[in-house]
Amino acid sequence: MRVAGRGHRFTTDTDTEVIVAAYRQWGADCVLKFNGMWAFAIWDSQDRELFLSRDRFGVKPLHYLAEPHRFVFASELKCFLQLRDFDARENHAEMRHQLTGIESPGQTLLEGVKLLRPGHNMTVSATGIRAWRWWSTLDHLVEVPRRFADQAAEFRELFFDACRLRLRSDVPIATCLSGGLDSSSILCSLAAMNAGNTERRASDFHRAFVATFEGTSHDEREYAAAAIEKAHAD
């Protein structure tokens, strides 16, 4: 996404500036160009409209309360408990749903507070509230190679690219290592590619944190230690 090439100027390296510039350039369609997870809101002072968006799979939460004379949004439910003149009542129906594992899209444990669904956008203006789905994975399926070797090579490239992108940081980062396949693959991938050609790469990306449970069947220290040794991590 080359926003700078379209005349936008930046004074920092933050993704916040890029998001705002992308919205100015493409409007709500800017999210189609984003790679990652997010929940954000932008106040469009020209159109007098609030634009909210949630990432493709809803990794980041975005709660909202729509009342006749105000619209409130937050990343956590506890924020709404601080609202003046808000009657905080439990959503008993949703409690039952969550306890039984039944999906109840858009609902929360607080009566009246909703959750913007994954892959959805929303606009709030004087004319009303509109929410729509901007992403459906079924509409963006890729063609999978027929040969297993090609499938493995393509997955490897995608996996390495995902790890490389998330090394961009202005603060120290580390890997959470359980000893399982997922976290061990991430740690060893970072070591294999040595984080080459990564913009704004954190200097101490080779650190890992391990939680152990001595004397239990959940203790994966042995496997975590093997991954640490293989990756030469701290």
Disulfide bonds with the S-S distance in Angstrom:
none
